[in-house]
Amino acid sequence: QVQLVESGGGVVQPGRSLRLSCVASGFIFRTYGMHWVRQAPGKGLEWVALIWFDGNSEYYSDSVKGRFAISRDNSKNTVSLQMNSLRAEDTAVYFCARGHRAAAGIVFDSWGQGTLVTVSS
Amino acid sequence: QSVLTQPPSVSAAPGQKVTISCSGSSSNIGNTYVSWYLQIPGTAPKLLIYDNNKRPSGIPDRFSGSKSGTSATLGITGLQTGDEADYYCGTWDSSLSAYVFGTGTKVTVL
């Protein structure tokens, strides 16, 4: 079965960096686009970034553009999110999500359990 | 703030029907397909509806989706206590080149 397991969350000071990872299993990872979605405490869902199946294209929300970078290693079934210049408003649970390969639109068909990032001094 | 607007909450008695609206614009809902997600607080979201009205395997036909113009609607019939959750719509916005979620709707079973 599809499994997505995030790691790397924790408490970090404003302005510092953190790298999240998501290890995938149960499907052919190199054929799927992958996303990061976050949810601040008590708030709604916010899409963060997308990377194509082959890593050739990336998209970011305006709130993280220029500070965060999504990448993938298809040999290790891993997608990562490098977060730099962190701000208090980046505090959230970060979910890794798989893109639905057969859908006509952008769809997240499987989700990890999430990892909590807290930006605080 | 989200570009997709949903009612903050809806409620109904068990067995009844609820509908949740998702209002957008020509650069998002009016331009492409809509998905719906269910989230029980403290857990990961779950895909309910994709491509406006398709259900993934395992999702009962009590859940339905539709789209008209720049709005989409999620319907839940035969409401059950287990349906109590937060529901989000989402789609790609071509002007933003970004995915956008709705503001979220809390469903309460009375």
Boltz contact constraints between the chains, C-beta under 6 A:
constraints:
  - contact:
      token1: [A, 44]
      token2: [B, 103]
      max_distance: 6.0
  - contact:
      token1: [A, 44]
      token2: [B, 104]
      max_distance: 6.0
  - contact:
      token1: [A, 45]
      token2: [B, 88]
      max_distance: 6.0
  - contact:
      token1: [A, 45]
      token2: [B, 101]
      max_distance: 6.0
  - contact:
      token1: [A, 47]
      token2: [B, 99]
      max_distance: 6.0
  - contact:
      token1: [A, 59]
      token2: [B, 97]
      max_distance: 6.0
  - contact:
      token1: [A, 61]
      token2: [B, 98]
      max_distance: 6.0
  - contact:
      token1: [A, 95]
      token2: [B, 44]
      max_distance: 6.0
  - contact:
      token1: [A, 103]
      token2: [B, 50]
      max_distance: 6.0
  - contact:
      token1: [A, 103]
      token2: [B, 51]
      max_distance: 6.0
  - contact:
      token1: [A, 104]
      token2: [B, 33]
      max_distance: 6.0
  - contact:
      token1: [A, 104]
      token2: [B, 51]
      max_distance: 6.0
  - contact:
      token1: [A, 105]
      token2: [B, 32]
      max_distance: 6.0
  - contact:
      token1: [A, 105]
      token2: [B, 33]
      max_distance: 6.0
  - contact:
      token1: [A, 105]
      token2: [B, 51]
      max_distance: 6.0
  - contact:
      token1: [A, 106]
      token2: [B, 92]
      max_distance: 6.0
  - contact:
      token1: [A, 106]
      token2: [B, 99]
      max_distance: 6.0
  - contact:
      token1: [A, 107]
      token2: [B, 35]
      max_distance: 6.0
  - contact:
      token1: [A, 107]
      token2: [B, 50]
      max_distance: 6.0
  - contact:
      token1: [A, 109]
      token2: [B, 47]
      max_distance: 6.0
  - contact:
      token1: [A, 111]
      token2: [B, 44]
      max_distance: 6.0
  - contact:
      token1: [A, 111]
      token2: [B, 45]
      max_distance: 6.0
  - contact:
      token1: [A, 113]
      token2: [B, 44]
      max_distance: 6.0
